[in-house]
Amino acid sequence: MNLISTRIITAQVEVLISFYEQVTGLTATRFTPDFAELKTKTATLAIGSTRTLQFFGGDSVAQPAQNRTVIIEFRVDDVQLLFEKLAVSLKSYIVQEPTLMPWGNQSLLLRDPDGNLVNLFTPVTPEAVEKFRG
């Protein structure tokens, strides 16, 4: 089994697409006005409108902007450089500036426009770097 994607259900598709395009530097593929994907080498972040819930059993299956348990994480080449590049434009989304975590990652924590936590990180200790090799 392989984790392939994470999907965010939102009432503001274009706002979230714009945020994640800015943060990742990727361009989303828009399949419909209600569904888009940002693909990385290892996984996909999908963004779906609340209207897509009809395909999963109805509006009560998921509620947008209610997540308080998941952190969406992106490994980046240089989190400090990315922070310096995005700090002004994403100032209102920053939860924590780049900080060295006990497990060896330098992490920048943001909240997207729906309130989902987003961690941009760079492994910096030898142990953390080794973990992500290959």
Phi and psi in degrees as a GROMACS rama.xvg file:
@    title "Ramachandran Plot"
@    xaxis  label "Phi"
@    yaxis  label "Psi"
@TYPE xy
-131.575  135.719  ASN-2
-73.1685  123.079  LEU-3
-105.542  -42.7153  ILE-4
-154.078  163.161  SER-5
-122.862  136  THR-6
-117.097  131.906  ARG-7
-103.138  126.711  ILE-8
-94.6406  129.66  ILE-9
-143.79  155.28  THR-10
-91.5614  -3.92808  ALA-11
-132.404  70.062  GLN-12
-55.5286  -52.802  VAL-13
-63.8978  -36.321  GLU-14
-64.033  -45.842  VAL-15
-67.7658  -40.8854  LEU-16
-58.2917  -46.6074  ILE-17
-60.2945  -45.1842  SER-18
-58.6232  -52.3341  PHE-19
-69.4472  -31.4125  TYR-20
-64.3844  -41.9482  GLU-21
-65.8084  -44.5658  GLN-22
-67.4004  -43.5101  VAL-23
-90.729  -21.6821  THR-24
76.6112  6.84709  GLY-25
-92.7664  160.692  LEU-26
-107.119  127.317  THR-27
-72.3776  144.594  ALA-28
-93.4816  118.921  THR-29
-96.5451  111.29  ARG-30
-83.9479  -35.6181  PHE-31
-148.769  171.653  THR-32
-62.8561  -13.9727  PRO-33
-106.356  0.700235  ASP-34
-153.951  130.793  PHE-35
-144.114  160.843  ALA-36
-135.847  143.837  GLU-37
-114.869  116.554  LEU-38
-101.147  132.155  LYS-39
-109.162  -179.166  THR-40
-63.9053  -28.8329  LYS-41
-112.603  -18.8905  THR-42
-162.197  173.197  ALA-43
-123.433  138.213  THR-44
-104.064  115.576  LEU-45
-100.481  145.322  ALA-46
-126.182  118.106  ILE-47
-122.789  141.741  GLY-48
-71.6539  157.453  SER-49
-58.4104  -25.0904  THR-50
-64.0963  -23.3562  ARG-51
-73.6186  -12.6811  THR-52
-62.7848  -22.6399  LEU-53
-59.4994  -26.1542  GLN-54
-80.8322  -11.2533  PHE-55
-115.662  14.9706  PHE-56
113.062  1.37283  GLY-57
115.115  173.417  GLY-58
-61.5637  -23.7  ASP-59
-80.9801  -6.56788  SER-60
-66.8113  -40.0507  VAL-61
-145.491  151.768  ALA-62
-125.792  126.508  GLN-63
-66.4075  152.313  PRO-64
59.6247  32.5747  ALA-65
-116.928  0.704464  GLN-66
-70.078  130.827  ASN-67
-138.099  18.8963  ARG-68
-130.765  -19.4973  THR-69
-107.239  141.314  VAL-70
-116.5  122.851  ILE-71
-85.9812  124.169  ILE-72
-118.243  136.715  GLU-73
-125.351  124.021  PHE-74
-80.536  131.352  ARG-75
-125.69  158.745  VAL-76
-65.5135  -41.8591  ASP-77
-148.245  94.5954  ASP-78
-64.6852  -33.5518  VAL-79
-65.8023  -44.3327  GLN-80
-63.4583  -42.591  LEU-81
-62.8984  -41.8789  LEU-82
-58.5586  -47.2492  PHE-83
-61.5269  -35.8458  GLU-84
-70.704  -39.3906  LYS-85
-99.6905  -9.81124  LEU-86
-53.3429  -44.0168  ALA-87
-71.305  -48.68  VAL-88
-72.5733  -24.356  SER-89
-111.911  16.4976  LEU-90
-50.3028  -43.335  LYS-91
-70.5959  -12.8873  SER-92
-98.8172  -8.94753  TYR-93
-74.9328  125.366  ILE-94
-96.73  -43.2544  VAL-95
-148.504  127.127  GLN-96
-66.333  166.474  GLU-97
-49.6914  127.062  PRO-98
-139.173  138.434  THR-99
-78.4377  121.658  LEU-100
-87.9757  154.792  MET-101
-58.8077  -21.9185  PRO-102
-93.255  7.88849  TRP-103
98.8988  6.54461  GLY-104
-101.809  140.006  ASN-105
-88.2891  118.248  GLN-106
-123.052  137.596  SER-107
-113.092  121.301  LEU-108
-107.201  128.927  LEU-109
-124.587  166.103  LEU-110
-118.923  130.263  ARG-111
-74.7677  174.616  ASP-112
-59.1881  -20.4371  PRO-113
-92.0408  -1.52568  ASP-114
94.1016  2.04946  GLY-115
-71.0368  136.855  ASN-116
-74.5082  138.442  LEU-117
-130.443  123.104  VAL-118
-109.124  120.204  ASN-119
-103.388  124.197  LEU-120
-140.163  155.339  PHE-121
-128.675  123.943  THR-122
-65.3472  131.118  PRO-123
-124.907  -27.5936  VAL-124
-83.4597  157.438  THR-125
-54.9576  -39.5235  PRO-126
-65.384  -43.3705  GLU-127
-67.2475  -41.007  ALA-128
-61.3578  -44.645  VAL-129
-62.095  -38.354  GLU-130
-57.5889  -34.5363  LYS-131
-100.392  6.07043  PHE-132
-69.6258  146.679  ARG-133
